[in-house]
Amino acid sequence: MTLEEIIIIIFRLIGSFTVFIHPFYGALSVILIDFSDLILMNVLKLGGVSNYQALDKILDLTYMITFLIITLRFNKIERYIGYTLFLYRIIGVIIYEIYESRLILFIFPNFFEVWFIGICALNLSKNHSKLTKKNFFYLLAPIFVLKIIQEYILHINKVLDNYTLIEFIEIFIK
């Protein structure tokens, strides 16, 4: 294991626990920290990362488990949906590890992550208890669509595979 991998692992593990301080803002920081390893890999020159996709998926499990722990605080239906989406993603990660095809990551997107952030955002609202199934669908459906688009860009189109994140950002700044 390289020093670069160790630094990324420590950074991601510590970042995963911010969700315990404040679920909504902690979850947002976890997502930013998740993407930050792409920047760290471009900035650090301490031996590289041998298999980024495998390392990223393992580290994703740490923040997903913290999300799952917080899910225990949610009402019954929200917990059930959370457990189902968590299990769906875990099955996808296991299949990905077996076949090493990024198509699997597209087929099994991390809906659990966006669902968790959506529920945490709703919990900030005083009207959360008045949420109907119809409103719930209208709230999360667009987020799920955006997640599918993100997974397509990352795992099917593989946009960031051809560029470092910094180079990709520079393309849009020009």
Secondary structure as the mmCIF struct_conf table of DSSP 4:
data_model
#
loop_
_struct_conf.conf_type_id
_struct_conf.id
_struct_conf.beg_label_comp_id
_struct_conf.beg_label_asym_id
_struct_conf.beg_label_seq_id
_struct_conf.end_label_comp_id
_struct_conf.end_label_asym_id
_struct_conf.end_label_seq_id
HELX_RH_AL_P HELX_RH_AL_P1 LEU A 3 SER A 16
HELX_RH_3T_P HELX_RH_3T_P1 PHE A 17 PHE A 20
TURN_TY1_P TURN_TY1_P1 ILE A 21 ILE A 21
HELX_RH_AL_P HELX_RH_AL_P2 PRO A 23 VAL A 43
BEND BEND1 LEU A 46 GLY A 47
BEND BEND2 SER A 50 SER A 50
HELX_RH_AL_P HELX_RH_AL_P3 TYR A 52 THR A 71
TURN_TY1_P TURN_TY1_P2 LEU A 72 ARG A 73
BEND BEND3 PHE A 74 PHE A 74
HELX_RH_AL_P HELX_RH_AL_P4 LYS A 76 TYR A 99
HELX_RH_AL_P HELX_RH_AL_P5 ARG A 102 ILE A 107
BEND BEND4 PHE A 108 PHE A 108
HELX_RH_AL_P HELX_RH_AL_P6 PHE A 111 LEU A 124
BEND BEND5 SER A 125 SER A 125
TURN_TY1_P TURN_TY1_P3 LYS A 126 ASN A 127
HELX_RH_3T_P HELX_RH_3T_P2 HIS A 128 LYS A 130
HELX_RH_AL_P HELX_RH_AL_P7 LYS A 133 GLU A 151
HELX_RH_PI_P HELX_RH_PI_P1 TYR A 152 ILE A 156
BEND BEND6 ASN A 157 ASN A 157
HELX_RH_3T_P HELX_RH_3T_P3 VAL A 159 ASP A 161
BEND BEND7 ASN A 162 TYR A 163
HELX_RH_AL_P HELX_RH_AL_P8 LEU A 165 ILE A 173
#
